[in-house]
Amino acid sequence: MNTTVDKIIRIIGVPMDHGASRRGTDMGPSALRIAGLGAAIRKMGHQLEREEDIAVDAMETRSVEDTKARFKPQILSVCTELAGRVKEILNDGEFPLVIGGDHSIAMGTVSGAAAHFREKGQEMGLIWFDAHGDMNIPGVSPSGNIHGMPLAHLLGRGDPDLAGIMGFCPKLNPEKVVLIGIRDIDAGERKIIHESGIHVFTMRDIDELGMAKVARRSLEIVTGDTAGFHVSFDVDGCDPSVIPGSGTLVPGGVRFREAHLLLEYCADSRHMTSMEVVELNPFLDHGNVSAERTKHLILSALGKSIL
């Protein structure tokens, strides 16, 4: 059953794995499509416009120019194009659903959404669901993999080019950003998170408070004095027993029903304006079970309920 106002949804696939250390997230959009995401969205009663993809060059055709920010030119190009497309979709009154791809694509999705609201003199909120902080920056990151850096750049830190997508930074007011589910943080990144001013609910917080309270508090933060909020959903925020098909698995994560509950609360709020799902790696999956479960989580975010 669909409990929300029907949306006009535009799915954008971003088949990129340049930001990650393990190959395979470029096939994430295909895995979700094979799982029947589009048909399931239509069955809910939403209008689904023609799906599209952002073109991404294969990693094998490019070389690493900067080990502190690996494949930066390619990632910057993809994110810039994605940002423009997301802004156009929001300008048209549609709902962008971005399927990736590694988490570096969030610099494009969120930049486009922020640009849309900035033109209207409004702020947006952000729920970032992840096992990791994604708050590294070049020179601090132990690996130089940009999928561990997008949130820091959206908050105006790090590389000026990556932080300056769409011509302005920061993209977000840190007081309107919530990071949920983290349990694996690099030493240098921990300091950046503490200095940033964002709100954080670690796995310990979820254990102690329960997901319902975490979801309610998060929504109060991201909807207070904002025009709406974006959900950036990294599948590795879930426990590996739920989503085994990801390259950055960390034990002790969010359970399947807890993830559903968070996204059901997001749908109930009627203020979610865009969403992306990242880090799904079908090469590490078991019979596409991770894509199937991710599909159902997306449906909860779009308003599917039990009754």
N, C-alpha and C positions, 0 to 999 in steps of 0.2 A: 504493500500500500504506500502511496506517495502522500506525505503529510504537508508538503510545502507547495507554494505557488509554482506552477510549471515554469521551467526555465527554458530559454533558447540557448542551447549548449553548443560550443564549438571545440572539438577535440583537436589539439595540436600535438603531434608526435615530434619529439626531439631525440633522434637516435644517436646520442653522443656518449662516448666513454673516455674522452680525452682527460677528464678531470680525475679519473680513478686510477688505482694501481693495478687493478685486475680488469681484463677485458670482459665484455659481455653485456654491459648495461645498454649498449646501443641497440640491443634486441628487445629491450623492455617494452617499447611500444607495440612491437609485433606480438609479443606474448600476451599482452592485454587484449589485443584485437582478436587473437586466436581464442581467447577465453570468452569472447562474445560481449565485450564491454558495450559497444555501440547498440547492439540489439537489446541488451538489458536496460539501457538508459531509455530507449524508445518505449519499451514495455511498461516503464514506470509512468509514461505519459508526457515526458519531456520532448520538446522538439530538438532534434539533433541535426545541425547543419552539416554540410559536407566536411569530412575530416581532411586534415592537411598535415604536412610535415615541413619542418625546417631542414634544409639541406645541410648535411654534415660530411666533410671529407673524411675518408678512412684514416685512421691513425698511421697506418703503414705508409701513406703517401706524404707524411709530414715528419719533420724532425724537431727534437726538443732544442729550443734556443736558449732557454733560461731554466736551470735546474731548480731555482727558488720558486718558480711559478710555471710548471711544466705545461707546454702547449698553450701558453697564454694567447698568442695571436689568433689561433683557431677558436678558442673558447670565447674570446672577446667578440669575434665576428659573429658567431652563432648567437650569443646572448644579445648582441645589439639588434640583430634581425628579429629575434624572438620578442624583445621588448617592444619594438615597433608594432609587431603583429598583435600582441596582447593589448596594447593601448587602443589599436583600431577596433578590436572586438568589444572592449568595454565601451568605447565611444558609441558603438552601434547598439548598445543595450543588451549585449549577449554575455554569456558566462564562459570565460576561457577555462578549459580543463586541459592542462598540459601534462603529457605523459612522457617520462624520460626513460633512459638517459640518467647520467650521474647528477649529483646535487649541485654541481656548478651551474646548471641551467637556471637555478633560482635567481641568479643575478639578472637574468633576462626577464623572467616572468614578473618578479617583484618590481623591477625597474619600470617595466611597462605599466603595471598597475599603479605604481606611485606617481608616474607622470600623468596618468589619466586624472587622478584625484587632485594632483597639484594644480592642474589647469583650472580646476573648480575651486581652488582655495581650501581644499579639504585634506585631512590626514587619513591614513589607513592604518589598520591594525594588522598584526601578523602572528599566527600560531605556527611555530616551527617544531614539528614532531620528529625526534631523532635520538639515536643512541649517542650521538656525538654532538659537540658544541658547534662545529663548523665555524669557529671563530679564530682559526689560525690566520696568519698573514705571511707573505713571502719573507723569508729570513728567520721566521719563528717556527714555521711548519717543519717538522722533522723530515717529511717526504717531498715537499714541494708540489703535492697533488692539490689542485685547485678545488676539488670537491670538498675539501676540508676547510675552505676559506669563504664561502659565499656570504654567510651572515655578517661576518666582519666587514666585508666590502660594501654590503648594503647599508651598514651603519656608518660608512665613511672612512673606514680604516684601510690600511694596506696600500695596494698598487693604485695610483691615481687613475689609470685608464679603466681598470675594472670597477673602481668605485664611482667613476664618472659617467657610466653608461646613461644615455639620454640627456647628458649635459648638466647634471646637477647631483650633488651629494650633501649630506646623507639622504637616503631614500626614505628613511623611517625615523620616527621619534622613538628612541629606545624605551620610553615609558609605556609604549603601546605594543611592545614585542614580548611574546611569551615563548620560552623554550621548554618543551615537555619531553620527558623520558630519558634524559641524558644519564649515562653511566660509564663513559669512556672518554676522558679528557686529557689532552697533552698538558705538560707542565707549563709551558709558555702560554698556552691557550687559556688556562685557568685564570691567570692574571688579567688577560684581556676581557674575559667574561665578567670578572668582578668589577672592572673599571667601566664597563659599558653602560650600566644602568638598566639593562633588560631584566625581565622577571624570569626566574628559572624554577621549574619543578623537576627535581631529579627523581630517579626511581625510588629513592628512600621517601621522598615526599608523597609519591603515589602510594607506596606501601602504607604509610602512616595515615594519610588523609583519605585515601580512596579516590578512584578516578572521577566519581561524580562531583566531589568537592573541588578537585583540581580543575575539572572542566568548567564548573560554574565560576570559579575565581578567574580563570583564564579569559572567559568570555566577558566578564565584567571589565577586565583590563583592555581587551582589544576592541570592544564596542563603545567604551566610554569616550564621548566627544570625537568619534571617528565616523567616516562615511561607510564603514564596513571593514571586513577583514579578509585576508588571504590565508589559506592553509597550505603550508609546504610540508608534505607528508613523505618522510623517508621511511621505506618499508623496514629498514633495520632498527627502527624504534620498537618494532614488535619483537617478541622473543623468537629466537631461531627455530623453536619448535612450531611456531605459527607460520613464519615466512623463512624457510630455509634458503630460498633463492636470492641471496644477496652476497656481495663480496666482502662486506665489512661487518660480519656477524659478531654480536656481543651477547653472551648469556645473561639471563636475568632481566629480560625485557618485558614490555607490556603484553598482556595476554590478549587473545582474540576478542573476547567479549569487552574487555576494557577499551580496546581500540575502537570497536564499534560504538561503545557508549560515548566516547569523546566526539566522534564524528556525528552521532545522532544529536548530541547537544549542539554542535555547530549548525546542523540543519534546522533544528528547532528554533534557533535564534533568528533565522531569516535574514541574517546580516553577512553571510559569507558571499563574497563577490567573485572569487576565483579560487582555483585549487590546482596544485600540481602533485604528482606522485613520482618518486624517483628511486633510483638504486635497485630496481628489480633486475635481476640477472638470471635469465632462463637457463644459461649454461651450467649454473650451479644448483638448479632446481630439481625437483623430483616429479616428473610427469606434469609439469605446469601447475602444480598445486598452489604455488605462491601467487601466480597470476590470477588463478581462480579466486583465491581468498582476497587478494587485493581488489579485484573487481567488486566483490561484495562490500568491502570497506568503502569504496568509492560510492556505491549505491546508497549506503547509509548516509554519507555526507550530502548526497543529493536528495535525501528525504525519505528513503525507504524505511518503513517501520514494520514491526512484527505484526501489529493489527491495524 
